Amino acid sequence: MTDKTTFETRQASDGQHHLHPFTDYQELCEQGTRLISHAEGCYIHDEQHGKLLDGMSGLWCCNLGYTQPTIVEAVTRQLNTLPYYNNFFQCSNAPATELADRLAAMAPKHINNVFFTNSGSEGNDTILRIVNRYWDLKEQPLKRYVISRNNAYHGSTIAAASLGGMSFMHKQFHTLDNIEHIDQPYWFDEGGDLSPEEFGLKAAQSLETKILELGEENVAAFIAEPIQGAGGVIIAPDSYWPEMKRILNKYDILFISDEVIFGFGRSGKMFGFQHYDMQPDMINFAKAVSNGFQPIGGVMVADKITDVIKSKGGEFGHGFTYSGHPAACAAALATLDIIRDEGIVERVANDIGPYFKQQLETLSDHELVGEVRSLGMVAAIELVADKASRTRFAEDKGAGSLCRDASIEHGLVMRATGDTMIIAPPLIMSKDQVNELIEKSRKALDDTAAALGVR
């Protein structure tokens, strides 16, 4: 840990000059910044709190942990060879070309093209551009509406945040007027007296209702994460996705699977949509593709779309300075090598994922826990005042924030979305580290119960 004087100097400087994302600046000034100094394996080091087990893989991205020298070596080699050149105007580079080939081979057979971005937010901006271009070239220019879900998160740019369904974000800017939102499949919070199966059908059918309300001729696309990650790790009831598939097959609209969180193995399959037998027309990816070591993302695009924009489109007026950056692509290639060579996806599906689920379920007996749900290496713990009725604590109690802060004190990073605790640890986590995570989670829950006066 850093000595107190140095830490306080850095903390003060950060508070004075650094505008952080998703931060209450008044709260930051009052409480101070948490400074992360270094990391290894599944652990980060906080200059104030010391060693912490990272239960969030950075920000859902360091799926292979923080010690991956082959990725560092790949980036270093590339920086010594071609540190940068743009991919505009018919230019490319070897890592970008190879990565596009690798991703096309990993995608479903009907998807064979990739547009590179630097983040998931830019990916969703790109998707909106491709959607508009496609329908224009198909001579169906009225198709402008894109449907998303309430409480969805699809990024932070104006376009991506408009696609998202988080009301607190929408209050801070003027959203795009061609984005519509439908029900989310969040049975625990919104299911009432319906069974999960009944509620799943009801939530899915809100898509068909919205399409008919807007007119099929005016609807361009529907976008969804296979699991709503930042919204609270919302795993839809079993009845939901089959009904969504029926609806999407019935109407002439595009389906976009946002795989920024769930792509590359977190769920126990390479992509989350594969759990539900869905066939997306576009796949947005980022985060884990480079293990967080370099900023890179992209959009995988179905042949039915690229056949149109390649043959009829002329110049596509869209792109980013760092699209297909050679060093970022080198990081992604090295990451994909590790995922393949070490059988990471299979390990999540058959070994560490089932163990993680089994151990998480031991927390269900805690008096604060209304539900534990998980898939692969992602989970949510619902905090409640009453288990039977799924009644929440009063908002001013701040149960989620209390639990998040308590977990830090016990050496664990968890995230709070309202009163839902989210866990998404590195996929390389050992069973001993899973046990450590569960032990520290229980201690945090105990402290939270004490702070709320429950015990």
N, C-alpha and C positions, 0 to 999 in steps of 0.2 A: 504493500500500500504506500502511496505517496505521503511525504511528510505534510503535516497540517498546514503550514504556511504556504507551501507550493500549491497544494490542493485549493485552498481558499482563494489564492490569487487567480488561478485558472478559472475557478467557478465564477468569480466576480467578473472577469473579463468576458466569459461566455455570456453571462446574463446581460452585459452591457452592449454587446455587439452582434450576437448570433440570434437571428430569428428562426426558431425551430418549427418544423412541421407539426401539425396537430397538437398544439401546445397552448395552454392558457398562460399568457405572458405575465399577468399579474401573479398568478400562482408560482410561476417559474422564479420570479424575482423574490417572492417570499420564502420559497422552499429551497431554491438553488438547483443547479444542474447536477445530474448524475454523470460523472465522467468515466468512460470505459477506457481502460489503459491498454489491455492486451487480452488475448484469448488463445485457448488451445482445446482441441477435441470438442467436447460438448460444454465447455465452461468459458465464461467471460470473467474479467476482473474489473470490478468497480472500485475506483480509487477511494471511495468512502466505505463501502460494505465488504470489500474483499472478493473472494471467489464465489461465483454464482453459477449454479446449474442452469443452462439456458433452455428453458422450456418453450421458447418461441422461435428457435432457429434464426436468431437475429430478428428479421421481420418476415417470417415464413420462407426464408430463402437459403439459409446455410444448412441444407439438408444433409450434407456430408461433414458437418462440423467445421471447425476453424483450422484444422491441421491437415492440409492437403498439398504437400510440396510439389506434386506433379502439375497441379494447376498453376502454381506460382512459376514453376520452371517454364511451362508452355507460354505464359504471358511474357516472361522475361525474354525468351528466345524470339518471340514475335516483335517485341519492342526493339530488339537489336537488329532485326531484319527489315521490317516495314512497320514503323510505329503508327503511321496513319496514312490513309489516302481515302478520298471519298468514293462512293459508289454511284454518283450521279453520271448521267450522260454516257451510258454504255461502259462504264468502268467497273472493275471488280477486283478482288484479291483472293488469294488461294484459301485462307481460312473461311471467308464468307461463302465461297463456292462449295467447299467441302461441307460446311455446316448446313447449308441449304439441302445438299444431297442427303446428309445423315437424317435430318428432320423429316424430309419427304419419305424416306424409307421407314421411319418410325410411325408415321401418320397412317390413318386408314387409306385404303387403296385409291379412294376417289379424291384424295388430297395430295398434290404433287408440287405445290409452289409455296414459297415463303417470302414475306416482306419483312425486313428487319427494322426494329425500332430500338429504343433505349430503355423502355419501361412498359409496364402493363397499361398505364394511362395513355401513353402514346400509341400503344397497340389498339386501344379502343377508339381513339381519334381516327386512326388509320382505317379501322373497320367501318366507321361511319362514312368515310370518304369512298371506300370500295363499294359499300352498299349503294350509295347514291349513284356512283358511276355505272355500276352494273345495271340498275333499273333504268337509268337514262338510256344506256346503249340497247337495252331490251325494248325501248320505246314505250316504257311504262312510267313516265315521270311523276305520276301522282303518288307512286309508292314512296312515301317519305316518313311515315310514322315508324318508330322503333319502340317495341314494347319491352319493358324490363320489370323488375319486381320491387315491391316495397322493401326497404331495409337492405337492399343489395348494395354492395360496394364494387365499383368498377373503375376507380381511380380518382384523381384529383384535379385534372385539367377541367376547363369549363365543359367540354363535351363529355368527358368520362364521368365527371361528377353529376352531370345531368342524367346520364344513363343510370347512375346509382340511384338508390331510392332512400337515401338517408336524409330525413327532413331537417336535421340541424345544419347540415351542409347547405341545403337548398335555401335556407333563410339568409345566407350570407352572399348570394349572388343571384343574377337573373338566369334561370335555366333555359336551355334550348326548348323551343315550343313544339318540337316534333317528337318529343319523348313522352311516352305514357307508361304508367305503372299499374301492376296488378298485384293480387294477394301473394304473400310469401307462404311457403309451406311449413310454418312454425307452429306445430301442434302444441308444444308445451306452453307457449305463451298465448296462443290465440284459438286453440281448439275447443275451449269451453267443454260442453258435455258430449261433443261428438267423439266417436272413436278415432284413433289415428287414421284408419282406412277411410272412414267417411270424410274426415277433414282433408285428407290428401286429395281425394276426388274433387271436393268442393274448391280447393285452392287451384288445382289444375284447370278446372272448368272456367275459372275467371279469365283465362287466356282466350278461350273461345268467345266468351261474352264480350271481351274487349275488341277482338277482331271484328265481330259482327257489328258492334257499336260504331267503330271507325270506318268499316267497310273494307272487305278484303282487298279491293283495288287500291286502297290507300295505305296498306300496311306493308312495310318493307322487310322487317326482321323482328325476331325475338332473341334476346340475349339473356343468358343465365349462367351462373356458376353451378357445377354439379352439386356442390354443397356451399351454402352461403358462409364464407369464411369469416370475414371481419364483422359480419352481421350477427355472429354468435355461434358459428359451427352448426348451422341448421341443416340437419339431415332429414330430407323429406320422408314422409311415410311411404311404405312400399307401394301404395296405390297411385302415387303421384306421377312418377315418370312414365309408366305405361300409358296413362291418360294423356300426358303431354305429347308423347310420341304419336298417339292417335290423332290429336288435334293438329300437330305440325304436318303430318302426312296428308291431312285433309285440305289444308289451305296453301296457297302459293306464296309463302313467305320464307325467308332465310332463317336458319337457326345457327346462332353463335354460341359456342361453349367457351366461357372465360375460364381458362385453366391456369391463370397466373399463380394461384396458390397450389392447385392440386396436380398440375403437370409434373411429370418426371418422378412419380413413385410415391408420393405422400399417402395416397389412399390404399396402396397395395396393388394398383395397376398403373401403367405408364401415364394414363390420363384418366381423370375422374369420370368422364362421360361413359367410359367403357364399363363401369359398374351397371349402367342403366340401358345398355343396348341402344344408345342414341347415335345418330349420324349427323354430326354438325357440318355446316357449310363453311364455317370458319372457326379456327381455334386461336385464341389469344394466349400467349405464353410469355413468361419472363422469370424473374426471381431465381428459382432453383436451377435453371438451365446453365448458369455459370457458377452455381453454388454461392451466389452473392459476391464473388470475387471481382467481377467486372459488371458494369451496368449494361444489360442487353435484354431485349425482348423481341417479339415478332408476332406475325399473324400467318398461320397456315391457311391456305385458301384452296377451296375445292375446284376441281377441273371445270365444272359447269360455269363457274364464275370467270376463271382465268381464260377459258376458251373464248369467252365473249370479249373481255377487255384486251386480250392480245390480238384478236382478229379485227376488232372494230374500233378500238378505243383511241388510237393515236397516242400522243404523249399523256401520261398520267401525272398531273401536276401536284405531286405530293412527295415528301421525303424529309429526311433529317441529316444534318451534317455528319452525325456519327452512325447512321444506318450501316450495319455490317462492318463496324469498326474492327480492324484485323486483330487487335489484342483481345477485344471482348469475345470475338468469335473463337480465338484460340483457347480462351478460358472455357468457353462452352464445349468445345470439342474434347478437351481434357476431362471436363466434368462428365460428359456422356460416356467417355471411356471407362471411368470409374464405376458409374452406374451399371454399365454392361458387365465389366470384368469381375466386379465384386457381387453381382447378383443382388443389387440393392432392392429392386422392386420385389423380387421373389422373397427376400428376407422379410420385408414389411408384410407381405401377404401371408407367409407361412410360419414365421418365427417371432420376430420382435413385436409385430402388430398384434397378434392374438395374445401375447403375454401382456402387452401394454393394456389391452382391453380388460383382460382378466384382473389385473391389479387395480385398475381404475375403479372397477365395479365394487371393490372393497370399501370405497368411500361412500357408497350409497347409504350405509347405516348411520352416517353423521347427521345430527339433528338439523343442520343447515341445508343439506343436499336434497333437492327435489328430484333431480334426474342427473344421471351421468350417461352421456352418449359418445360414441367414438366410431371411427372407421380408419383402419390403418394406423397411422401415427398422428392423428388429430383428434381432439376431444373437447367437450364442453362439460362444465359442472354448473348446474343451475342452483343458485342460492335462493332459499325461500324462507318465509316466516312460518308457513304451515305446509307440510308435505301433502296432506290429503287434498287440499283445495288448490294447490299450486299458487298460493297467495304470496306475493312479493313483500319485502320490507318497504316501508315508506321511503320515497326517493331521497329525502333529506338524511336518512340514516347512512347512505353511501356504503352499503354492504360490500359491493364489488370492489370499491376503492380500498376499503379496510382490508379485504382479503389480499388484494394485490400488494399492498404495502407490507402486510404481515409476511407474505411469501418472500419478499426481498430480505426482510430481517432474518429469515430462516435459510437464506442462501439459495433461493429459487426464483427464476423469472417466470411469472404467469401474467397473462393479460386480462383485463376486465373490460367487458362490453356491457355496460349497465351492471346488472347483478349476475351476469354469466361469465364464469371464468373459462378462459380459452387456453388450451395447451397444444403446442405443435412442435415437439422436440426434434432434434436431428434424427434422421433415419438410421444413423450408425450407432445410436445409443445402445449400451449393453443392458442386460437384464439387471445387473447390480445398480446401474444408473436409473433404470425404471423404478426399482425399489426405493432408491434415494428420493426420486421425484415424488413418489406416493407418500413417503414418510414426511417430507417437508410440506407437501400439500395438506396433509392431515394436521400438522402443527399450525399451519396458517389458518385452517378452518377453525381449529380450537381457539386461537387468539381472536378470530373474528367473532365467534360466538360469545366470547367473554366481553368483547368491546360493545356488542349489541345487547348485552344483558340477558342473553339466552341461557347462559350457565354461570 
